[in-house]
Amino acid sequence: MTYRKISLLSGEYFHIYNRGNSKQAIFLDDEDRNRFVKLLYLSNSKKNINFRDQIIDTKIDAFDFERGENIVFIGAWVLMPNHFHIYISSPEPGSGEENYIAMYMRKLCGSYVKYFNKKHKRTGALFESRFKAVHIEDDIQAKYLFSYIHLNPIKLIDPNWKINNAQNTDEILRYLNTYKWGSYFDYKKIKRKEVKILNREKFPDYFLNIKNFNKEISEWIDFDN
């Protein structure tokens, strides 16, 4: 058994991420991405939810399902072709219960791997290892993480955008405004059900309004490296 170098302490904030085994893609199409997004929401519950029985067969929208009390708090997230990022925290677990972040990630990744392997007719590990966690220790690191997560998709159109000093800022912003596989839309106040994934009230409010958020994103894109 392997042990983490850091403890997933309740009440603390963490940057959680994981990627495909041997850097393989973990999302092959929009159906895969949609399933993972719905699992981000459904896994945040003490209930053991069977996606086929309780969502597909009952023809209910996953975001309308009564999942009960959250076990973790999510501040931001994004999906990339071969990895994902989540900004997360958790309350104190009850007596005898496992750490809620570990519980959430076990449910999320376990459910997704089962779906992915069945759909794509494969077996074995999908992720390279257990998920990684970075402890967020101060406001500077915390505020940066919001931008880091939401700017991640830029690498899909310009892998060297930081080195290139974001010479195509307008193109980058247009792309971000079409990339729905993250919480960027929710911070832009675009109305959609995926906002239910977030628990923004549990995180410091660095962006008092859309204007503040847009300014932060633009400053990072235009940052002079």
Stockholm file with secondary structure:
# STOCKHOLM 1.0

chainA/1-225         MTYRKISLLSGEYFHIYNRGNSKQAIFLDDEDRNRFVKLLYLSNSKKNINFRDQIIDTKIDAFDFERGENIVFIGAWVLMPNHFHIYISSPEPGSGEENYIAMYMRKLCGSYVKYFNKKHKRTGALFESRFKAVHIEDDIQAKYLFSYIHLNPIKLIDPNWKINNAQNTDEILRYLNTYKWGSYFDYKKIKRKEVKILNREKFPDYFLNIKNFNKEISEWIDFDN
#=GR chainA/1-225 SS CCCCSSCCCTTCEEEEEEEBGGGCCSCCSHHHHHHHHHHHHHTSSSSCCCHIIIIITTTCCGGGSCCCSCSSEEEEEEEETTEEEEEEECCCCCTTCCCHHHHHHHHHHHHHHHHHHHHTTCCSCSBSSSCEEEEECSHHHHHHHHHHHHHGGGGGTCTTTTTTTCTTHHHHHHHHTTCCSBTHHHHTTCCCGGGGGCCGGGSCCCCSSHHHHHHHHHHHHTCCC
#=GC SS_cons         CCCCSSCCCTTCEEEEEEEBGGGCCSCCSHHHHHHHHHHHHHTSSSSCCCHIIIIITTTCCGGGSCCCSCSSEEEEEEEETTEEEEEEECCCCCTTCCCHHHHHHHHHHHHHHHHHHHHTTCCSCSBSSSCEEEEECSHHHHHHHHHHHHHGGGGGTCTTTTTTTCTTHHHHHHHHTTCCSBTHHHHTTCCCGGGGGCCGGGSCCCCSSHHHHHHHHHHHHTCCC
//
